Amino acid sequence: MEKNIRRPWIGGNWKMFKTIPEALSFITDLKARMPNPLLADVVIAPPFTALPALGKAIQGSPVQLAAQNVHWAEEGAYTGEISTRMLLDAGCHYCIIGHSERRHVFGETDEQVHRKVAACVKAGLKPVLCLGETLEEREGERIWEIISRQLLEAVQWLSSEDMTQGVIAYEPVWAIGTGRSATPAEAQEVHAFIRGLLEDRFNKTLAMEKRIVYGGSVTPDNIRELYGQPDIDGALVGGASLKAEKFMPLIKEVHQ
């Protein structure tokens, strides 16, 4: 299957930025710049507070809404957490899971990532499963071990049908927010490895159809070369997604 069969995907992870008015101002600006028709999936992940307002603001547009995190329980005594049901109610289609900041700053484990992925799949919320190694792990030549463990533990007990939902994002920890990006060749090597893992764990068709995107200091200057690689289907963008005039050039680069 050729790469052009896989629809391009680009997401903006706003992390802990933007109030509700700022989020609404951004989406008004972005929609005005959007190509029509849009031949890529464009997803915005604002902070939790802006989800309902942004969900209403994007109705009728091609932009889709994502959450930055979720709890695996449907409800319960989990102060400060949010469930898949609540995210769906706010208008979310996607949820970022296992981002390196969740793993390394908040101590999220592979088991917790798996439970969150499974909860999203069960609820019909598409997971954006993040994988990535630290600089120490890369320099210690443990990258393949780390990526294999993170992926296979996250998707344990999931079926091929389950895996058709969502995307996988390769985000080397050493490239997130540092201004340092993996070279296109480095990123492609890992994307191809992930696709191979999917083929071994599931089947070739699933592996070839699964969208795998790159994240880590993605900018208008490097996205063309990154997206030009055969196994890179788009990008999960951080800082460059905070302004419509910077995010729009990224969308146009993956827009076919």
C-alpha positions in Angstrom: 0.0 0.0 0.0 1.4 3.4 -0.9 1.8 6.1 1.6 -0.7 8.3 -0.2 -3.5 5.9 0.8 -3.0 7.0 4.4 -4.7 10.3 5.0 -2.3 12.9 6.4 -2.8 13.8 10.1 -1.6 16.9 12.0 -2.3 17.7 15.6 -1.7 20.7 17.8 -0.9 20.0 21.4 -1.4 23.2 23.3 -0.2 21.8 26.7 -0.9 24.3 29.5 -1.4 27.3 27.3 -4.4 29.5 26.3 -7.5 30.7 28.1 -11.0 30.1 26.6 -11.0 33.6 24.8 -7.5 32.9 23.5 -8.6 29.5 22.2 -11.7 30.9 20.5 -9.6 33.7 18.9 -7.2 31.1 17.5 -9.8 28.9 16.0 -11.5 31.8 14.3 -8.2 32.8 12.7 -7.4 29.2 11.8 -10.8 28.5 10.1 -10.4 31.6 8.0 -7.0 30.3 6.7 -8.1 26.7 6.1 -8.0 25.3 2.6 -11.3 24.0 1.2 -11.6 21.1 0.7 -9.2 20.0 3.5 -7.4 16.8 2.5 -5.8 16.1 5.9 -7.1 15.5 9.4 -6.5 18.5 11.6 -6.8 18.0 15.4 -6.4 20.6 18.2 -5.8 19.5 21.8 -6.5 22.5 24.1 -6.4 22.5 27.9 -9.4 20.9 29.5 -11.0 24.2 30.4 -11.4 25.2 26.7 -12.7 21.8 25.4 -16.5 22.6 25.5 -16.2 26.1 24.1 -13.8 25.0 21.4 -16.0 21.9 20.6 -18.9 24.3 19.8 -16.7 26.7 17.9 -15.4 24.0 15.5 -18.8 22.5 14.7 -19.3 22.5 10.9 -15.6 22.9 10.3 -13.1 20.1 9.4 -11.1 20.7 12.6 -11.4 17.9 15.3 -11.0 18.1 19.0 -8.6 16.1 21.2 -7.9 15.9 24.9 -4.4 15.9 26.4 -5.1 13.1 28.9 -7.8 10.8 30.4 -8.4 8.5 33.2 -9.2 4.8 32.6 -12.2 4.7 34.9 -15.7 5.6 33.6 -16.4 7.5 36.8 -15.4 7.4 40.5 -13.5 9.0 43.4 -10.6 10.3 41.3 -10.1 13.9 42.3 -8.7 16.0 39.4 -9.2 13.3 36.7 -11.5 13.2 33.7 -13.2 10.3 31.9 -13.7 9.3 28.3 -17.4 9.9 28.8 -16.8 13.5 29.8 -14.4 14.0 26.9 -16.9 12.7 24.4 -19.6 14.9 26.0 -17.3 17.9 25.4 -16.9 17.1 21.7 -13.6 15.2 21.6 -12.8 12.7 18.9 -9.2 12.0 20.0 -7.1 11.8 23.2 -3.4 12.1 23.6 -2.0 9.2 25.7 1.4 8.6 27.1 3.0 11.9 26.2 6.6 12.1 27.5 5.6 14.9 29.9 3.0 12.6 31.4 5.5 9.7 31.6 8.5 11.6 32.8 7.1 14.6 34.8 4.0 12.8 36.3 5.4 9.3 36.5 2.9 7.6 34.2 3.7 4.0 33.7 3.3 1.7 30.7 0.5 -0.1 32.5 -1.4 3.1 33.0 -0.9 4.0 29.4 -2.3 0.6 28.4 -5.4 1.1 30.6 -6.0 4.5 29.1 -5.6 3.3 25.5 -8.1 0.4 26.3 -10.6 2.8 27.9 -10.5 5.1 24.9 -10.9 2.3 22.4 -13.8 0.9 24.4 -15.5 4.3 24.5 -14.9 5.1 20.8 -12.4 7.9 21.6 -9.4 7.7 19.2 -6.1 7.4 21.1 -3.0 9.3 20.0 -0.5 6.9 21.5 2.9 8.6 22.1 6.2 6.7 22.1 9.7 7.9 22.5 13.1 7.5 24.1 15.2 9.8 26.2 18.6 11.0 25.0 20.3 8.7 27.5 18.4 5.7 26.1 19.3 6.7 22.5 22.9 7.1 23.3 22.9 3.9 25.3 21.6 2.1 22.1 18.3 1.1 23.9 16.0 2.8 21.5 14.6 -0.3 20.0 14.0 -1.9 23.4 12.2 1.2 24.7 10.0 1.7 21.6 9.1 -2.0 21.5 8.2 -2.1 25.2 6.2 1.1 25.1 4.2 0.0 22.0 3.6 -3.6 22.9 2.6 -3.0 26.5 0.2 -0.2 25.4 -1.6 -2.4 22.8 -1.6 -5.7 24.8 -4.9 -7.5 24.5 -6.2 -5.2 21.8 -7.5 -6.6 18.5 -6.7 -5.5 15.0 -10.1 -3.9 14.8 -9.3 -2.0 18.0 -6.1 -0.8 16.5 -7.8 0.8 13.5 -8.8 3.7 15.8 -6.4 6.6 16.4 -2.8 7.2 15.5 0.7 6.5 16.9 3.0 9.5 17.5 6.8 8.9 17.7 8.1 11.7 19.9 11.8 11.4 21.0 11.9 12.9 24.5 15.2 14.7 23.7 13.5 16.6 20.8 10.4 17.9 22.6 10.5 21.6 23.3 14.3 21.7 22.9 14.5 23.1 19.4 16.4 19.9 18.4 14.6 17.6 16.1 15.4 14.1 14.9 16.8 14.1 11.4 14.3 12.9 8.7 16.4 9.7 8.4 16.4 9.1 12.2 12.7 9.7 12.4 12.0 7.5 9.4 14.1 4.6 10.8 11.9 4.6 14.0 8.7 4.9 12.1 9.6 2.0 9.9 10.5 0.0 13.0 7.1 0.8 14.6 5.3 -0.3 11.4 7.3 -3.6 11.6 6.2 -4.1 15.2 2.6 -3.6 14.2 3.0 -6.2 11.4 4.5 -8.7 13.7 1.9 -8.1 16.5 -1.2 -7.8 14.2 -0.9 -8.1 10.4 0.6 -6.4 7.4 -2.6 -4.7 6.3 -3.0 -3.0 9.7 0.6 -2.0 9.8 0.4 -0.4 6.3 -2.8 1.4 7.0 -1.9 2.7 10.5 -1.0 6.4 10.6 2.3 7.1 12.4 3.2 10.7 13.0 6.3 12.5 14.2 6.5 15.0 17.1 9.4 16.9 18.6 10.3 20.5 17.7 8.3 20.3 14.4 8.5 23.7 12.5 7.6 25.0 9.1 11.4 24.7 8.3 11.6 20.9 8.9 8.2 19.5 8.3 8.5 19.1 4.5 11.5 16.8 4.8 10.0 14.9 7.7 6.7 14.4 5.9 8.5 13.4 2.8 9.7 10.2 4.4 7.7 7.1 3.4 6.5 6.1 6.9 5.8 9.5 8.4 2.1 10.4 8.0 2.1 13.8 9.6 3.0 15.5 12.9 2.0 16.2 16.5 3.0 19.8 17.0 3.7 21.7 20.3 4.8 25.3 20.3 4.3 25.9 16.6 0.6 25.1 17.0 -0.1 28.0 19.3 -0.4 30.6 16.6 -2.6 30.1 13.5 -0.1 31.9 11.3 2.6 29.3 12.3 0.3 26.3 12.4 -1.2 26.9 9.0 2.0 26.4 7.0 2.4 23.0 8.7 -1.1 22.0 7.7 -0.4 23.1 4.1 2.8 20.9 4.0 0.9 17.7 4.7 -2.2 18.8 2.7 -2.4 16.7 -0.4 
